[in-house]
Amino acid sequence: MLQSEMRKENAVDKEWKKEQGQEKLRFRTRSTLNTFRTRSDLTSQAHDVKETTKQTTGTKRFSKRIESEDEKLTNDKNITEQLVKYLPQSSEKTTRKLNSLLPFLPSRWKNWVVRGIFSVLMILFFGVIIWIGPLALMFTTLLVQVKCFQEIISVGYSVYRTHDLPWFRSLSWYFLIASNYFFYGENMVDSFGVLLSRGDFMRPLVTYHRFISFSLYIIGFIWFVLSLVKKYYMKQFSLFAWTHVTLLIVVTQSYLIMQNLFEGMIWFIVPVSMIICNDLFAYVFGFFFGKTPLIKLSPKKTWEGFIGGAFATIIFGLVVSHLMCHFNYFVCPIEIDEKLTRDCTPSALFQPTEYSLPMLLQGIFDLLGLPKTVILYPFVLHSLSLSLFSSIIGPFGGFFASGFKRAFKLKDFGDIIPGHGGIMDRFDCQFLMATFVNVYIHSFIRAPSLQKLLQQVHNWKADEQLEFFNALKDSLIAKGLL
């Protein structure tokens, strides 16, 4: 009996211990799960913090990279040394010479004197070129274009460190030659086509000028593709684009300058003189009266100089235009015949014309006993448009050049003109002006050209020329002119 009770107690104890063991196991399991979940949550939170930190750091790095993108190239010491080596700045030579020649003047006035002296010399040189004639102006335009191309393309060579790239210098100049052959040839064909076509040697060059020009460009394009080097692909394509943009800015604009010149020297001289006048008087007014900054790209430009230069340019344009309209030498289109003479009867644009004053002014003039009409050359009125553009929009060509130089931490494009810099520094506004004048002529001035019509007729076959002659003769007889 006692044994039976002991067995029962032992069984109860075993059952109780078993339940206690299972309870401990469940508790340990729950604890383990809770620990795992806690660790998992902490790990997840840490991962989130880490990812957030990475994103923040990446964003900061990306932002910093964007902010320094413009300075990435020019911050490199080697590139800066190359820019100084291949693009000497005007200040380098000017400072040394000024200290020796003008030791008694402050630095600000030294620069003013040097700029003034060389401005006068350039104006005198421009006057001599005008006196020599249109051929001298064409040749000077070509020289200026080549020098501007050299200054801009040299910046690309230095920045991209491509002095050792195969054939690339030769390719750049080859594209310049091919572009000039096309554009200058177009001008020659338009203006001297009849004269040039009379020779057996020149006739094919005139007839197939555009095909020859395209063939020259294709040769350069293939040459570029064959010159590509694997480790320099990016640099080579960058400079290929650089070259073409430079050609667009320089060569095409000089082509438009030449077209303007063929319309008459007055269309070349007056716009160029307006830009020179605006640049000169903006500097003078800004030097003496400038206090209010105009634009961040050019910190030295002021509103006082901008307004003073505009006012002086308008007055200058009216006076010069009126004076030049008196001379056939300036107003006659350049259309050279076999005798190489150039004379014409000035068009209505350059003939004195009587204009009625506005009604308000007529009343005032009537009270004062003055005439109600005024006699002007129509070109003088057109010069107002040219002077407004040269003084308001023209300076933005200079601002564009300033931004370009600041992008590469340059002061000037060169040092060929003491106190001024390079040729491109003096002609940055001229190119923009040339485009406007060309557009203005074709939009408001130009009439059908007899020279171009004769050129087309001269290139026809004999039977086509005869048919055209008979048709024109019949038309003139019907009108009673023959």
TADA-V614049 format. One record per helix or strand of 3 or more residues. SS is the DSSP state (@ for helix, = for strand). FROM is the first residue (numbers start at 1). TO is the last residue. If there is no record, write none. Layout:
[[SS | FROM | TO] [SS | FROM | TO]]
This chain:
[[@ | 2 | 67] [@ | 69 | 72] [@ | 77 | 86] [@ | 90 | 101] [@ | 107 | 132] [@ | 134 | 160] [@ | 168 | 196] [@ | 200 | 207] [@ | 209 | 226] [@ | 230 | 262] [@ | 266 | 289] [= | 293 | 295] [= | 298 | 302] [@ | 303 | 324] [@ | 328 | 331] [@ | 348 | 350] [= | 352 | 356] [@ | 359 | 367] [= | 373 | 377] [@ | 378 | 392] [@ | 395 | 407] [@ | 423 | 445] [@ | 450 | 458] [@ | 462 | 478]]
